[in-house]
Amino acid sequence: MKSQPNILVRGKSWCYGFVLLFVTAGLPAMTYAAKMSTSHAITLFMAGDIMIGRGIDQVLPHPGDPRLYEPYVKDAGGYVALAEAANGNIQKPLRCETLWGAALPEWQRIAPDVRLVNLETSITTSRDYWPGKGIHYKMHPENITCLSEAGIDHCSLANNHVLDWGYGGLGETLASLAAAGIGFSGAGENLEQAERAAIIDVADKGRIIVFSYGFRSSGISSDWAAQADQAGVNLLPDLSARTVRRVRQQVEELKQAGDIVIASIHWGSNWGYAVPRRHIDFAHGLIDEAGVDVIHGHSSHHPRPLEVYNGKLIIYGSGDFINDYEGIGGYEEYRDDLVLMYFADIDPGSGKLVRLQLVPMQIKRFSLRRASAADSQWLQQTLNREGRLMGTRLKLTEDLVLTLEK
C-alpha cells in the first residue's frame, strides 16, 4: 500500500504514523477538575474491542460469507442463533443506528473531539483464513458504514484478529478504512507503515498522536509481526526498559508542545482483574520516560482497573465494546455483557486528566443499551474493589454515569 495522504475528517486533519495515542491525563475529577476548566480540554472517547464480524456481520445490511473454520461452529449464523436463544429475536437487517443504540445519544450529549477504538475485526471478503487459529473475525467491507455512522475517527489494529483472513484480508482492511476516511495505526503492508503513528488535529485545541502496539500476551502470533518487507502488526518484543526507550525515540520524533500522546496497547489475557506488575511498570515507564500522556489498554473481555499516575490516565483493560458473545456459556462472573464508554477530558497544555466519565452500557440482541441501575452499581462496586490498590474510586451519579474521584 502506498503512503497515506493527509485526510480531512470532520474538521480533523489526519496523517498516519506510529500507533500510540498521546493523550494528557491529570488528577482525578473530584480533585483536579475543581481547579481546571474543561472548556479548553480535549475530550476523548475511548472504547475497547469492537468485534462486529462473525455473528454481527450476518445481521448487518451486507452479510458476508458465513463459513467459519472453528472447532465447533462452522457457520457464523450459529452465533446469531445463540444470541436469539438467550435474549430474543434480533432485527434483520440490523441497522447501524440500532447496533450502536444508546451509545448514539451519549456521543451527542458529550460531543467528544475524537473517538478511538480497537478494531478486532478484519474488513474483507477474503476466504484465506489463517490456519491453526481457532477464531476468525471478518466483516463485509460494505458494512464499514457502521463505523462511519458512529463517527469513529481512529482504529487501533495491533491486535490478534486483524490478520485472521490472511495478508489479503489485512490489505483490504487497510484500504477499506482509508477509503472511509477512518484513521488507523498498528498494522501495515510493511514495518514502516505498521509503526506509523496517527496524528489528529483538533481545531483550536491541539493535536492528538496515537501509537498502537501489540504484545504476544494478548494472543498475537510472532508470525504476525510486520517486517521490512512483510505486512503485519506493530508487535513489540517485551515490556523491558529497552522497549520503553524505543517508544521514547518514536515519541520524540513527533511530539510537539501541546500535543497529547496516546499509547493504544493490546496486551494481557481475556479474563481476570489482576494487572500484572510488568504491565504497571511498563505503563509508568511510558509516562515517566517516553512522554506518553494516556495509555489505552485493551484485550480483556471486561473492564480492568484504572490508574491516574502522575496526573495521567492509564486504562489497563477497557473491555469489549460490542461483540457477538450472547448465549455463549462460561466466565459469567465477569459480566462481559456490561461494557463502558470512556470519556476523558485532557488538558493539552500539560497532558493531564481533567475529568473522566464512564457510561455503563449493556449488549443485548447485538445492540448497545444503557445499563440498569443495578448493573451500573455492580460495575461501580467491582471496579472500586479492583481499583483499590491503584488508588482509584468511582462515584455513581443519579443519571447512572461513573465519575472518577480520589
N, C-alpha and C positions, 0 to 999 in steps of 0.2 A: 504494500500500500504506500502511496506517496505521502509526503509530509502533509499534515492537515493545515489548511489555511485558517486564519482568524475568522470566526463566525460570530455574527451578532445575534444573540439570543435574548429576546425580550429586554433589550437595553443593556445586556451584558456582553462584553467583548471576550470571546473565547480564544485562547491559544492553548496548544497541547504541550505538556512537558511531563516531568516526573509526577508520579501519583502519590501525593501526600496532601492532606488537607491542612492548610495553615489557617488556624483559627485562634483568636485570642480568647483566653479564659481568665476568670478573676475570682474574687471571693464569692462565697455563697450568696444567694439572692437576699436573704434577710439581713446580712451584714453589709455587703458591698453595694447592693442596688440603692440603698438609702443614701449613699454618698455620691453616686454617679448616675446621671441621667441616661435613659436608654434612647434618647432622641437621635444621637449620633452613632449609636451602636449598629453593628451589622447583625441581623437576625438570620441564623442558620436553622434550616430544618434538616435533621439527620434521622435516618432510619436504618435498620439492619437489613437483613436479606430480603430481596424482592424475588420471589420464586413463582413467576407467572407462566411457567411452562407446564408440560405434562398435563395433569388433570385440568388446571385452569385454562390452558390453551385450548382444550377441547370444547369449552363452553363459550369462548370468545367468538366474535363475529367471523374470524377466519381460522378455523381449526386446522392444524397441520396433520401430518401422518401420525396416527395414534400408536404405531408399533413401538414396543419397548423391548429391551433386552435385559430385563431384570430377572432375578432368580424365580420370583413368584408371580409378578404382574407383567403380562405381555401386551396389554392394551391400556393406553392412558385413560380410556373411558372407565376403567376399573376404579380409578381414584374418584371419579365423579360419582359412581355408584356407592362407594364407601361414604362419601360426604352426605349424599342424599339419604342413605340408610340411617345416618346419625342425626341429621338435623332437618330433613325435609327436602322437597324438590328445589332444584336450582333453575333459575330463569335461563332459557336458551333461545337465542344467543344472549349472553350476559353482556350488557352494555358496559363500556369503560367506566361511565359515571357510577354504575351500580357496583363494580368491582371496588372502587375507592370509597364509595358510600359516605359514611360520616366523616371521613378524612377531608373531603372537599370543603365543607363549611369551616373546618378548623384551619385549613390553609387560607381560606378567605378571611377569617377572623384575625389571625395573627399576621398574615401577609409577610412571610419570610422573604428575605432578599435572595436567598439561594436555597435550592432543595437538592440534597445529596443522599444517595442510596448506594447499597451494594447490590449489584445485579447478578443474581446467581442463576441465570438462565441464558443459554445460547439462543441467539435470534437467527434462525436458519431453517432451511428446508433440507439440509444435509441428512443423508442416511448412513453416513460413515461414523457410526458410534465408536467410542474409544473402547477397545477390547479389554476385558478383565475388570472393568469398572462396574460396580453394582447398580448405580443410579445414573440416569442420563436425562437432563432437563433441556428442553428446547421449546421455543415459541415461534409461531409462524411470523415472518417479517412484517406482514400486513397488520399484525396486532400491535405493532410498535406505537400505534396511535394511543394506546392506553398509557404509555409512558409520557407521550407528548401532552395528552389531555390532563395529566396530573401535574404538569409543569415541572417535571424532573429536569434539573439543569446538568447534573453530573452523575455518572455511574462508575463506581469502582469495579474493576474487572479482575483484580488479582485474587481469584478465588478458585475453589475446587470444582466448579461446574462450567466455566466458560469454554473449556475445550472438550466437553462431553461428546460433541459431534465432530471431532477432528479439527484439523487445521483449516479445512474448507469452511466448517461451521464457525470457527473463530473469525476468519476473514469476512464472512457475511455479517457477523455480529458487528464488527468494527465499521463496516460500510453502512449498515442499517442505522447505527447510531449517528454516524456523521451526516448521512442524508437527512435525518430527522432533526439535525441541529442540536443534538444532545451530547454534551461533553463526556469524555471518559478518560480513564488513566488506569495503569496497572497491567495492561496487556497490549501486544502489538505484533506486527509482522516480523520484528526483529528486536534485539535487546534495546537498541537506542529508542525505538518507539515505546516499548513496554516500560521504560524507565522515565519517560517524559511526564512532567507534572502538568496539570491543567491549571490555567490562570484565568480567573473570572474577575472582570472589572465591575464593581457595583457603583453605579452612578452616584457621584457626590459623596461617596463614603470610603472607597478604597478598593484594594484587591484582595482576593482570596486565592491562595495557591494550594492545590490538592495533590499530594503524593499518595499513591496506592501501593501497598506491599502485601505480599502473601508469605506465610510460613508453612512448613510441612506439617506442623502440629494440627492444622485445620483439615488435613487430608489431601493437600495438593501434592501430586506426584513430582518427584525430582525430574521426571521426563518432560514435565510441562514448563520447565524454566526456559525463558527466552534466551537465545544465544545471538551472537553477532550476525549469523546467517540463518537463524531459525526462529519462527514465530513461537510465542508462548507468553507466560505471565512473568511479572516482576517478582521473582521468588528470592527472598533474602536467605542467606545460608544459616544464620543463627541470630541469637539475641546478645551478642558479645559487645564489648566496648569498641571493638574494631568496626562492627556494623553501625554503631552509633556514629562513629567518625565518618563512615561512608555517607550516611544520611546527612550529616552536618555539611559535608562538602557540596552535596546536591542543593541543600537549602541555601547555602551562602552564594551559590551561583545565581539565584533568582530573587531572594528576599530583599525587599527594599523597606525603608522606613514606612510604617503604617500598614504593611502587609500582614494578613492573617494566614498562618501556615497550618494546614490540617494534614495529619498523617492518618490515612484510612488503612486499617490493618486487619487482615483476615488471619486469625490465629486461634488456637485452642480447640478444645473439644466441643461437641454439640450440647452436652448436658452437664449440669452441676454448677454450683455457685462459687466454688473456691477459685480464687485468682492466683495462679502460680507466682511465686516470688520473682521468678525470672521475668515475667511479664511486667510486674510492678517496677523492677529495677530498670528494664529497658524503657518503659514509658517515662520514668523520671529522667533517664539519661537523654531522651529525645528533647525533653523540655529544658533541662539544665544546660546541655552541651550542644544540641543540634539546632536550637532555635525554633522548635515546633511549638505551636500555641494550643492546638486542640488535637486530641487523639480520639479517633472514631473507630473503635474496635467492633468486630463482628465475627461471626461463625457460630456462636452459641444459638440454639433454637429458642432461647428465652432470655430475658434481660439479666445481666450480671451487675455487680455493684459499680457505683460511680466513685470518682475521687476528684477533689479540687486540690491540685498540688501547685504550690507557689502561685496561687490565683488562677491556674489554668485547668481546663476541663479535660478529664480522662474518662471516657466511656469504655470500660473493659470488654463489654459484650452487649450490644444493643438489641440482640434477639432478632427473630424473624419479624417482618412487617406484613407480608402476605404469603401464604403457601397453600398447598393442597393436602394438608395432613389430617383434615377432619375425618373421623371414623377410624383412624389408624391407632391401634392399641399400643400401650407401653409409655412409660415416663409421664403418666397423667399427673403425678405430683408436681410437675414443673409448670403445668397450665400453659402449654405453648399456644393455646388459642387466644391468650391475652397478650397484647402487644402494645408498644409505646411509640408515640410520636414525640421526638426530641426537638424542642425549640430552644436554642441557645442564643442569647444576646451577647455579642463580643465587642469590646472596646477596641477599635482599630489602632488607637494610639499606643496601647500597652499590650494588646493581645490577651487581656484578662476577661474572665467571665463576669458579666454584669448581672444576668438573670438566667435561670434555667427553668423551663416549664415542660412537664411531661404529661401528655394527654393519653390516658388509658383507652385502648380500643379492644374489640373482640372480633375474631374472624368467625363468621358463621355463614354457611351457604356461599362460600367464596366471595364474601363481601365484608367490608370493614364497618363496624357499628360502634357507637360509644359503649364502653363497658358499664355495667351496672354499678350502683353504689357499693354493693357487697364485693364485687370483683375488684373495683378500684381500691377498696380498703385492703383486700388481700395483697394486691401489688404493693401498696404502701408498706404494709407490715413486713412483707417478705424482703423488700429492698432495704428497709430500715434495719431489719435483723442482720442481713448480709453486709450492709454498708457500715455497720458499727465500727469495725476495725479500720475502715477508710476515713472515719470521722464525718460521714455524710448522713443527713437526715432529711426526709421528705415530708412536707405538710400537705394534707389533702384539703383543698378548698371546697366551698359549698357547691361550686359548679363542677366538681369532680376532676380537678386538674391538680397534679402533683407539682409542688414548687420546692426548690432546693433551699434549705436553711441550714444553719450551723448547729 
